Amino acid sequence: DDGVEFQSHIDGSRHLFTPERVVDIQRALGADVIMAFDECPPGQADRGVAEAAHERTLRWLERGRRRFDETADSGPLQALMPIVQGGTFMDLRRQAARRIQELGPWHGVAIGGLSVGEPKAVMHEVLETLNDELPADGPRYLMGVGYPEDMLEAVRRGVDLFDCVAPTRNGRNGTAWIAAEGQVNVKVARFKGDDRPLDPECDCYTCRRYSRAYVRHLFVAGEVLGLRLLSLHNIRFLVRLMEQARTAIAAGEYDDWSENWLARYRGAGDNHEREEP
């Protein structure tokens, strides 16, 4: 309960992170959004593990909130977000949402402990449960989720903000998201003489300046530029997707638009073709 000790990969030194120190570090970094210290249980954790993490997260939240309030005048305007834990147990999720609001008000609320090994249907159920529990007048941030289809399903269930390593991790490994083709391995042989843009519907730097054949060549040749170009594309792909989602929401057409988008994207199939030898 005191905190978590980490060992540096640089020099082996040990550092104790407490709810208070985590706030202090993020204050010093000038973070626009400060995340409260939490414990994230594994996706298939049993009730005992999930409940212990849920309770500890709430105790740490009280301590972090006190430190945040004590240092409120120490620098630029910063927001503090609590994190809802509770594993795959809906009653724990509801309890966390209600107790967090009792400790508020907050600038927004984060949902943690999802996309960590639980089935997609369970993630959707948790989001649906919290959609009725969390305040509607502030942003809801789903932590660690960033695949296109997951984001659209989460928006449908009331989520506003996301973060994930997926666009850059996939990009570094040669995987691109293309609206009309799904998830594509750019190292496959069929891209070898393809002079089309990576994604003809995309306006990113990569798609405006380079062909599929050239991006494939960079990966085959081991050139680091390929990793950068694909990461740029995947990030822009998600930003454009959320721009389109906002437009559809404003027009009252989100359900129809998202269902059509997902049907097209999923209909492209799994394009993880084998690389050319």
C-alpha positions in Angstrom: 0.0 0.0 0.0 2.9 2.4 0.6 3.8 2.4 -3.1 5.7 0.4 -5.8 9.5 0.0 -6.0 11.0 0.0 -9.5 14.6 -0.9 -10.4 16.3 1.3 -13.0 17.3 -0.4 -16.2 20.1 2.1 -16.5 22.1 1.8 -13.3 20.1 -0.7 -11.2 19.1 1.9 -8.6 15.8 1.5 -6.8 13.0 4.1 -6.7 9.8 4.1 -4.6 6.8 5.5 -6.5 4.0 6.6 -4.1 0.7 8.3 -5.0 2.2 11.6 -3.8 5.5 11.2 -5.7 3.7 10.3 -8.9 1.7 13.6 -8.7 5.0 15.5 -7.9 6.7 14.0 -10.9 3.9 14.8 -13.3 3.7 18.3 -11.8 7.4 18.7 -12.6 7.0 17.4 -16.1 4.3 20.0 -16.8 1.8 17.3 -17.8 -1.5 18.7 -19.1 -3.3 15.6 -17.7 -2.0 14.0 -14.5 -3.0 10.4 -14.0 -3.6 9.2 -10.5 -1.5 6.2 -9.3 -3.4 3.0 -9.8 -3.0 -0.8 -9.8 -4.0 -2.6 -13.0 -4.8 -6.3 -12.5 -4.4 -8.8 -15.3 -7.4 -9.3 -17.7 -8.3 -12.7 -16.3 -7.7 -11.9 -12.6 -10.0 -13.6 -10.1 -12.3 -11.6 -7.9 -9.8 -11.4 -5.0 -7.0 -9.9 -7.1 -9.4 -7.5 -8.9 -11.0 -6.4 -5.7 -7.7 -5.8 -3.9 -6.5 -3.6 -6.9 -9.8 -1.8 -7.0 -9.6 -0.9 -3.3 -5.9 0.0 -3.4 -6.5 2.3 -6.4 -9.2 4.2 -4.4 -6.9 4.5 -1.3 -4.1 5.8 -3.5 -6.6 8.2 -5.2 -7.4 9.9 -1.9 -3.7 10.4 -1.2 -3.0 11.6 -4.7 -5.9 14.0 -4.7 -4.7 15.5 -1.4 -1.2 16.1 -2.9 -2.7 17.5 -6.1 -4.8 20.0 -4.1 -1.8 21.0 -1.9 0.3 21.8 -5.0 -2.4 23.5 -7.0 -0.8 26.9 -7.0 2.7 25.7 -7.9 2.6 26.0 -11.7 0.5 26.0 -14.8 -3.1 24.7 -14.9 -3.1 20.9 -14.9 -5.9 18.4 -14.7 -6.0 15.3 -12.5 -7.8 12.2 -13.7 -8.8 9.2 -11.5 -8.8 5.7 -13.0 -11.6 3.3 -12.7 -10.5 -0.3 -11.9 -12.4 -3.4 -10.9 -11.3 -6.0 -13.5 -14.2 -7.8 -15.3 -16.6 -7.6 -12.3 -19.4 -5.1 -13.0 -20.3 -4.5 -9.4 -16.7 -3.5 -8.6 -16.7 -1.2 -11.7 -19.9 0.5 -10.5 -18.5 0.9 -7.0 -15.4 2.4 -8.3 -17.3 4.9 -10.5 -19.5 6.0 -7.6 -16.7 6.3 -5.0 -14.6 8.3 -7.5 -17.4 10.8 -7.9 -17.7 11.1 -4.2 -14.1 12.2 -4.1 -14.5 14.7 -7.0 -15.1 16.9 -8.8 -12.7 15.8 -11.6 -11.6 17.2 -14.9 -12.4 13.8 -16.5 -12.4 10.1 -15.6 -10.1 7.3 -17.0 -11.1 3.7 -17.4 -8.2 1.3 -16.8 -7.7 -2.4 -16.8 -9.2 -3.1 -20.2 -7.5 -4.6 -23.3 -5.2 -6.5 -21.0 -6.3 -10.0 -22.0 -10.1 -10.1 -21.4 -12.5 -11.0 -24.3 -13.7 -8.1 -26.4 -17.3 -8.8 -25.4 -16.3 -8.3 -21.7 -14.6 -5.0 -22.5 -17.8 -3.8 -24.2 -19.9 -4.9 -21.2 -17.6 -2.9 -18.8 -17.9 0.2 -21.0 -21.7 -0.2 -21.2 -21.9 -0.5 -17.5 -19.8 2.6 -16.9 -21.6 4.6 -19.5 -24.5 4.8 -17.1 -22.4 5.5 -14.1 -19.9 8.1 -15.2 -20.8 11.8 -15.4 -21.8 12.9 -18.9 -20.3 16.4 -18.6 -16.6 15.5 -18.7 -14.3 13.4 -20.9 -14.0 9.7 -20.5 -10.5 8.3 -21.3 -10.1 4.6 -22.2 -6.5 3.7 -21.4 -4.4 1.6 -23.6 -6.9 1.0 -26.4 -6.0 2.1 -30.0 -7.0 -0.3 -32.7 -9.5 1.2 -35.1 -12.4 -1.2 -34.6 -11.9 -1.1 -30.8 -12.0 2.7 -30.8 -15.2 2.9 -32.8 -16.9 0.3 -30.5 -15.8 2.3 -27.5 -17.0 5.6 -28.9 -20.4 3.9 -29.3 -20.3 3.2 -25.6 -19.5 6.8 -24.5 -15.7 7.0 -24.6 -14.0 10.3 -25.7 -10.2 9.8 -25.4 -7.7 7.1 -26.1 -4.0 6.3 -26.0 -2.1 3.3 -27.3 1.2 2.1 -28.6 -0.5 0.2 -31.4 -0.1 2.7 -34.3 3.6 3.1 -33.8 4.3 -0.5 -32.7 2.5 -1.9 -35.7 4.2 0.7 -37.9 7.7 -0.3 -36.7 6.8 -3.9 -37.6 5.6 -3.2 -41.1 1.8 -3.2 -40.5 -0.4 -0.5 -41.9 -4.1 0.2 -41.5 -5.9 0.9 -44.8 -9.6 1.7 -44.7 -10.5 -0.4 -47.8 -8.1 -3.3 -47.1 -8.0 -3.6 -43.3 -4.7 -4.4 -41.6 -1.9 -5.0 -44.1 1.6 -6.2 -44.0 3.6 -3.9 -46.3 6.5 -6.3 -46.7 4.4 -8.7 -48.9 5.5 -9.4 -52.5 2.3 -7.9 -54.1 3.5 -4.4 -53.0 6.8 -4.8 -54.9 5.7 -2.9 -58.1 2.7 -1.1 -56.7 3.0 2.6 -57.4 -0.2 3.6 -55.7 -0.2 5.5 -52.4 -0.2 3.3 -49.3 -3.8 4.4 -48.6 -5.4 6.4 -51.5 -8.0 7.8 -49.0 -5.3 9.2 -46.6 -3.9 12.7 -46.6 -0.8 11.9 -44.4 2.8 12.8 -45.4 3.5 9.2 -46.3 0.5 8.7 -48.5 1.0 12.0 -50.3 4.7 11.5 -51.1 5.6 7.8 -51.3 4.3 4.7 -53.1 3.6 1.3 -51.6 6.5 -0.1 -53.5 8.9 2.4 -52.0 7.6 1.9 -48.5 8.0 -1.9 -48.9 11.5 -1.3 -50.3 12.5 0.6 -47.1 11.4 -2.3 -44.9 13.1 -4.9 -47.0 16.3 -2.9 -47.1 16.2 -2.3 -43.3 16.0 1.5 -43.7 14.7 3.2 -40.5 12.7 5.7 -42.6 10.2 2.9 -43.3 9.4 2.6 -39.6 8.9 6.4 -39.4 6.7 6.7 -42.5 4.4 3.8 -41.5 4.1 5.1 -37.9 3.1 8.6 -39.3 0.5 7.0 -41.5 -1.0 4.9 -38.7 -1.3 7.8 -36.3 -2.9 10.0 -39.0 -5.2 7.1 -39.8 -6.6 7.1 -36.3 -6.8 10.9 -36.1 -8.8 11.0 -39.3 -11.0 8.2 -38.1 -11.9 10.2 -35.0 -12.4 13.3 -37.1 -15.0 11.4 -39.1 -16.5 10.0 -35.9 -17.0 13.5 -34.5 -18.7 14.6 -37.8 -21.0 11.6 -37.7 -21.9 12.3 -34.0 -22.7 15.9 -34.7 -24.9 14.9 -37.6 -26.7 12.3 -35.5 -25.5 9.5 -37.8 -22.8 7.7 -35.7 -24.5 4.3 -35.5 -25.1 4.0 -39.2 -21.7 5.5 -40.2 -19.7 3.3 -37.7 -21.5 0.1 -38.7 -20.8 0.8 -42.4 -17.1 1.7 -41.7 -16.6 -1.4 -39.6 -18.3 -3.7 -42.2 -16.0 -2.4 -44.9 -12.8 -2.6 -42.8 -13.6 -6.0 -41.4 -14.8 -7.2 -44.8 -11.3 -6.7 -46.1 -10.3 -9.7 -44.1 -7.1 -10.4 -42.3 -4.4 -9.2 -44.6 -1.4 -10.6 -42.8 0.0 -12.1 -45.9 3.3 -13.9 -45.7 6.4 -11.9 -46.5 8.3 -12.7 -49.7 11.4 -14.9 -48.9 
